[in-house]
Structures are given as structure tokens and as C-alpha cells.
């Protein structure tokens, strides 16, 4: 029996990149998977491809930064399943813009997609999450370190760390575990929709700047999700943050 047979999973931002890899790996382990995404072309393409492979998947076109879309998605999932075993809050956006240029609307947009949506999906779907369910928030190493002009992205990803341990304590009486993954540089070009798919091109320096000796791939995150979502393997792990960055955040750099 596969690890997630007779289990139901929901992944936000699941049509491309890390999200799509997560969706596929859970499908391969027997799960029925719902996934939402803002890009209808990517979502329909991913759904069609996975169904052709015999997997039970359902795509929902939604902008998780808009409350009405979040509520619509929650209602659709509840109408199709009575039990949700794994929730993965993966959807995220970001940009680079100086403090003098960024509008409050642009700030709110990133916070709403990256942070608020995770809270809303958790609270909205909680009533159909049985005992021993798992919630996984996808943050970023930008929660720990930054590049210039990324304030709302870094703030939202850092907010997921606090949301994770807060939910872990609040949901402990229901035996629902909540954990967080912080990816570093993950190359996703092979996991894009057909019109954007490409071949990874990394220099020797790109790879060797990582102590692990290479740039990350979506499976580095997806397989950790499989582990953390499995109550038999990870039942004593909750409220924790897992950095998946090939060691980059541990490497001291002097200029």
C-alpha cells in the first residue's frame, strides 16, 4: 500500500514549479489531490497531464490573494470531499522594488498571497481535517536573510514561521501537526507549463557556491513534504522550520 492511499491533499500554487512537483509526488503515493493556481493555462495543462497518467487530481483556478477566491476554493473542496488529510500552503509571489517606489497596495498584495492565504485556508478547511492531519507551510530562506528591495516578500515569508508555531500549538489538541519548509535556490524551469519550460543552465560557480555542490530541485522540497505529512514517520515533529538550501545559509561570505 502506498503511503497516502485513501488520503486527500490540497496544494496551493500547484500548477508549476515546486507546487507541481509536490502535487505529482503525492499523486504517485496514492493521494487524491486538489490544487489551485492563478494561471488557468498551467493548471489545466497540469491537470490533464496528471489525469492521463492515471492520477486523481482536481484543478481549481483561484487567486489566493483575493478572499472571494479563497472562499470559493474552500467551498469547492468541501463539496467534493469530507476529509482533508494534508494542506500545503505553497502559493507565493514576490518582486523587487525600492521603498520609495512601492505602493501600499503592492505591499498588501504580497502579504495577502504569501501569508494571509495560508491562515485563511487553514481556518476554512479545519473542520474537514481529521485527527493526525498535517499542514505544511512553504516559506523561504528569505525569511532569514535578504537581498535589497524585497521587504514584503521577506516579511511575509518570516510571518509564515510565526504562523507555523502558533498553529502547531493551537491545533495540538486536534493532533494536527504544522511544520514549515524554507527552500533556498530551487531551479524550477523544468516544472513550468509547456510555453515556459526549459533546460536548466547553471555555471560551475552557481553549483559550487552551495556546500551541497549543486542548485536545488523541486524534489528536494517535495520529498520533505512527503515525510513531514506522514504521521507514522514524522508524528513527533510539529512547529518546526526546515531549511532546504544546500547549506547556503550556513556559509559565511567575506567581501
Secondary structure as a PSIPRED ss2 file (coil, helix, strand):
# PSIPRED VFORMAT (PSIPRED V4.0)

   1 X C   1.000  0.000  0.000
   2 X C   1.000  0.000  0.000
   3 X C   1.000  0.000  0.000
   4 X C   1.000  0.000  0.000
   5 X C   1.000  0.000  0.000
   6 X C   1.000  0.000  0.000
   7 X C   1.000  0.000  0.000
   8 X E   0.000  0.000  1.000
   9 X E   0.000  0.000  1.000
  10 X E   0.000  0.000  1.000
  11 X E   0.000  0.000  1.000
  12 X E   0.000  0.000  1.000
  13 X C   1.000  0.000  0.000
  14 X C   1.000  0.000  0.000
  15 X C   1.000  0.000  0.000
  16 X C   1.000  0.000  0.000
  17 X H   0.000  1.000  0.000
  18 X H   0.000  1.000  0.000
  19 X H   0.000  1.000  0.000
  20 X H   0.000  1.000  0.000
  21 X H   0.000  1.000  0.000
  22 X H   0.000  1.000  0.000
  23 X H   0.000  1.000  0.000
  24 X H   0.000  1.000  0.000
  25 X H   0.000  1.000  0.000
  26 X H   0.000  1.000  0.000
  27 X H   0.000  1.000  0.000
  28 X H   0.000  1.000  0.000
  29 X C   1.000  0.000  0.000
  30 X C   1.000  0.000  0.000
  31 X C   1.000  0.000  0.000
  32 X E   0.000  0.000  1.000
  33 X E   0.000  0.000  1.000
  34 X E   0.000  0.000  1.000
  35 X E   0.000  0.000  1.000
  36 X E   0.000  0.000  1.000
  37 X E   0.000  0.000  1.000
  38 X C   1.000  0.000  0.000
  39 X C   1.000  0.000  0.000
  40 X H   0.000  1.000  0.000
  41 X H   0.000  1.000  0.000
  42 X H   0.000  1.000  0.000
  43 X H   0.000  1.000  0.000
  44 X H   0.000  1.000  0.000
  45 X H   0.000  1.000  0.000
  46 X H   0.000  1.000  0.000
  47 X H   0.000  1.000  0.000
  48 X H   0.000  1.000  0.000
  49 X H   0.000  1.000  0.000
  50 X H   0.000  1.000  0.000
  51 X H   0.000  1.000  0.000
  52 X H   0.000  1.000  0.000
  53 X C   1.000  0.000  0.000
  54 X C   1.000  0.000  0.000
  55 X C   1.000  0.000  0.000
  56 X C   1.000  0.000  0.000
  57 X E   0.000  0.000  1.000
  58 X E   0.000  0.000  1.000
  59 X E   0.000  0.000  1.000
  60 X E   0.000  0.000  1.000
  61 X E   0.000  0.000  1.000
  62 X C   1.000  0.000  0.000
  63 X C   1.000  0.000  0.000
  64 X C   1.000  0.000  0.000
  65 X C   1.000  0.000  0.000
  66 X C   1.000  0.000  0.000
  67 X H   0.000  1.000  0.000
  68 X H   0.000  1.000  0.000
  69 X H   0.000  1.000  0.000
  70 X H   0.000  1.000  0.000
  71 X H   0.000  1.000  0.000
  72 X H   0.000  1.000  0.000
  73 X H   0.000  1.000  0.000
  74 X H   0.000  1.000  0.000
  75 X H   0.000  1.000  0.000
  76 X H   0.000  1.000  0.000
  77 X H   0.000  1.000  0.000
  78 X H   0.000  1.000  0.000
  79 X H   0.000  1.000  0.000
  80 X H   0.000  1.000  0.000
  81 X C   1.000  0.000  0.000
  82 X C   1.000  0.000  0.000
  83 X C   1.000  0.000  0.000
  84 X C   1.000  0.000  0.000
  85 X C   1.000  0.000  0.000
  86 X E   0.000  0.000  1.000
  87 X E   0.000  0.000  1.000
  88 X E   0.000  0.000  1.000
  89 X E   0.000  0.000  1.000
  90 X C   1.000  0.000  0.000
  91 X C   1.000  0.000  0.000
  92 X C   1.000  0.000  0.000
  93 X C   1.000  0.000  0.000
  94 X C   1.000  0.000  0.000
  95 X C   1.000  0.000  0.000
  96 X C   1.000  0.000  0.000
  97 X C   1.000  0.000  0.000
  98 X C   1.000  0.000  0.000
  99 X C   1.000  0.000  0.000
 100 X C   1.000  0.000  0.000
 101 X C   1.000  0.000  0.000
 102 X C   1.000  0.000  0.000
 103 X C   1.000  0.000  0.000
 104 X H   0.000  1.000  0.000
 105 X H   0.000  1.000  0.000
 106 X H   0.000  1.000  0.000
 107 X H   0.000  1.000  0.000
 108 X H   0.000  1.000  0.000
 109 X H   0.000  1.000  0.000
 110 X H   0.000  1.000  0.000
 111 X H   0.000  1.000  0.000
 112 X H   0.000  1.000  0.000
 113 X H   0.000  1.000  0.000
 114 X H   0.000  1.000  0.000
 115 X H   0.000  1.000  0.000
 116 X H   0.000  1.000  0.000
 117 X H   0.000  1.000  0.000
 118 X H   0.000  1.000  0.000
 119 X H   0.000  1.000  0.000
 120 X H   0.000  1.000  0.000
 121 X H   0.000  1.000  0.000
 122 X H   0.000  1.000  0.000
 123 X H   0.000  1.000  0.000
 124 X H   0.000  1.000  0.000
 125 X H   0.000  1.000  0.000
 126 X H   0.000  1.000  0.000
 127 X H   0.000  1.000  0.000
 128 X H   0.000  1.000  0.000
 129 X C   1.000  0.000  0.000
 130 X C   1.000  0.000  0.000
 131 X C   1.000  0.000  0.000
 132 X C   1.000  0.000  0.000
 133 X C   1.000  0.000  0.000
 134 X E   0.000  0.000  1.000
 135 X E   0.000  0.000  1.000
 136 X E   0.000  0.000  1.000
 137 X E   0.000  0.000  1.000
 138 X E   0.000  0.000  1.000
 139 X C   1.000  0.000  0.000
 140 X C   1.000  0.000  0.000
 141 X H   0.000  1.000  0.000
 142 X H   0.000  1.000  0.000
 143 X H   0.000  1.000  0.000
 144 X C   1.000  0.000  0.000
 145 X C   1.000  0.000  0.000
 146 X C   1.000  0.000  0.000
 147 X C   1.000  0.000  0.000
 148 X C   1.000  0.000  0.000
 149 X C   1.000  0.000  0.000
 150 X C   1.000  0.000  0.000
 151 X H   0.000  1.000  0.000
 152 X H   0.000  1.000  0.000
 153 X H   0.000  1.000  0.000
 154 X H   0.000  1.000  0.000
 155 X H   0.000  1.000  0.000
 156 X H   0.000  1.000  0.000
 157 X H   0.000  1.000  0.000
 158 X H   0.000  1.000  0.000
 159 X H   0.000  1.000  0.000
 160 X H   0.000  1.000  0.000
 161 X H   0.000  1.000  0.000
 162 X H   0.000  1.000  0.000
 163 X H   0.000  1.000  0.000
 164 X H   0.000  1.000  0.000
 165 X H   0.000  1.000  0.000
 166 X H   0.000  1.000  0.000
 167 X H   0.000  1.000  0.000
 168 X H   0.000  1.000  0.000
 169 X H   0.000  1.000  0.000
 170 X H   0.000  1.000  0.000
 171 X C   1.000  0.000  0.000
 172 X H   0.000  1.000  0.000
 173 X H   0.000  1.000  0.000
 174 X H   0.000  1.000  0.000
 175 X C   1.000  0.000  0.000
 176 X C   1.000  0.000  0.000
 177 X E   0.000  0.000  1.000
 178 X E   0.000  0.000  1.000
 179 X E   0.000  0.000  1.000
 180 X E   0.000  0.000  1.000
 181 X E   0.000  0.000  1.000
 182 X E   0.000  0.000  1.000
 183 X E   0.000  0.000  1.000
 184 X C   1.000  0.000  0.000
 185 X C   1.000  0.000  0.000
 186 X E   0.000  0.000  1.000
 187 X E   0.000  0.000  1.000
 188 X C   1.000  0.000  0.000
 189 X H   0.000  1.000  0.000
 190 X H   0.000  1.000  0.000
 191 X H   0.000  1.000  0.000
 192 X C   1.000  0.000  0.000
 193 X C   1.000  0.000  0.000
 194 X C   1.000  0.000  0.000
 195 X C   1.000  0.000  0.000
 196 X C   1.000  0.000  0.000
 197 X C   1.000  0.000  0.000
 198 X C   1.000  0.000  0.000
 199 X C   1.000  0.000  0.000
 200 X C   1.000  0.000  0.000
 201 X C   1.000  0.000  0.000
 202 X C   1.000  0.000  0.000
 203 X C   1.000  0.000  0.000
 204 X H   0.000  1.000  0.000
 205 X H   0.000  1.000  0.000
 206 X H   0.000  1.000  0.000
 207 X H   0.000  1.000  0.000
 208 X H   0.000  1.000  0.000
 209 X C   1.000  0.000  0.000
 210 X C   1.000  0.000  0.000
 211 X C   1.000  0.000  0.000
 212 X C   1.000  0.000  0.000
 213 X C   1.000  0.000  0.000
 214 X C   1.000  0.000  0.000
 215 X C   1.000  0.000  0.000
 216 X E   0.000  0.000  1.000
 217 X E   0.000  0.000  1.000
 218 X H   0.000  1.000  0.000
 219 X H   0.000  1.000  0.000
 220 X H   0.000  1.000  0.000
 221 X H   0.000  1.000  0.000
 222 X H   0.000  1.000  0.000
 223 X H   0.000  1.000  0.000
 224 X H   0.000  1.000  0.000
 225 X H   0.000  1.000  0.000
 226 X H   0.000  1.000  0.000
 227 X H   0.000  1.000  0.000
 228 X H   0.000  1.000  0.000
 229 X H   0.000  1.000  0.000
 230 X C   1.000  0.000  0.000
 231 X H   0.000  1.000  0.000
 232 X H   0.000  1.000  0.000
 233 X H   0.000  1.000  0.000
 234 X H   0.000  1.000  0.000
 235 X C   1.000  0.000  0.000
 236 X C   1.000  0.000  0.000
 237 X C   1.000  0.000  0.000
 238 X C   1.000  0.000  0.000
 239 X C   1.000  0.000  0.000
 240 X C   1.000  0.000  0.000
 241 X E   0.000  0.000  1.000
 242 X E   0.000  0.000  1.000
 243 X E   0.000  0.000  1.000
 244 X E   0.000  0.000  1.000
 245 X C   1.000  0.000  0.000
 246 X C   1.000  0.000  0.000
 247 X C   1.000  0.000  0.000
 248 X H   0.000  1.000  0.000
 249 X H   0.000  1.000  0.000
 250 X H   0.000  1.000  0.000
 251 X C   1.000  0.000  0.000
 252 X C   1.000  0.000  0.000
 253 X C   1.000  0.000  0.000
 254 X C   1.000  0.000  0.000
 255 X C   1.000  0.000  0.000
